[in-house]
C-alpha cells in the first residue's frame, strides 16, 4: 500500500512538472511581469478582433482547454488561464487609423 502511494505521488509530481514547461516565459522576466504560456496561440480564441480605436489597438483573447469547455453563463474553472493579445492598429500618415474592406481596424505587424 505504501509503495503504491509513493508511486502515485511520483507520477503526480511528474505530471505537474510536464505542465510547467508550457508556462515558462521566452525570456527572463522582470519583476512584476506575468509569465505568458509559450503555446497560447495554439489555444482556442475566446474573443476575436475587439476594436479599440480609443487605444489604437485590436485585441484577441485566448483561453486554455479547460476554460474553452465553459458554457455561457457558467463560471470558468479555477485555474483557467486567459491571454489577451493587444496589437497596434495601423495608422495612416495623417494619424487616422486604417480600416479594411470590412470597416474594421487593420492589425499592425
NORCOR-V456604 format. One record per backbone hydrogen bond with DSSP energy under -0.5 kcal/mol. CO is the residue of the C=O (numbers start at 1). NH is the residue of the N-H. E is the energy in kcal/mol with one decimal. If there is no record, write none. Layout:
CO/NH/E  CO/NH/E
//
This chain:
1/5/-2.0  2/6/-2.2  3/7/-2.6  4/8/-2.5  5/9/-2.4  6/10/-2.3  7/11/-2.5  8/12/-2.4  9/13/-2.2  10/14/-2.3  11/15/-2.5  12/16/-2.4  13/17/-2.2  14/18/-2.1  15/19/-1.2  16/20/-1.0  17/21/-0.8  19/22/-0.8  20/23/-1.5  20/24/-0.6  21/24/-0.7  22/38/-1.1  22/39/-0.5  30/33/-2.5  35/37/-0.5  37/40/-1.4  39/42/-2.1  40/43/-1.7  44/46/-0.5  44/63/-2.2  47/61/-3.1  49/51/-0.6  50/52/-0.5  50/59/-2.0  52/55/-0.9  52/56/-0.7  52/57/-2.2  56/89/-2.3  57/52/-2.3  58/87/-3.0  59/50/-3.0  60/85/-3.4  61/46/-3.3  61/47/-1.4  62/83/-2.3  63/44/-0.6  64/68/-2.1  65/69/-0.9  66/69/-0.7  67/70/-1.5  71/74/-2.3  77/80/-2.0  81/64/-2.1  83/62/-3.0  83/85/-0.6  84/86/-0.6  85/60/-2.0  85/87/-0.6  87/58/-2.5  88/108/-3.1  90/98/-2.9  92/95/-2.2  96/92/-3.6  98/106/-1.8  100/103/-2.0  104/100/-2.7  106/90/-2.7
//
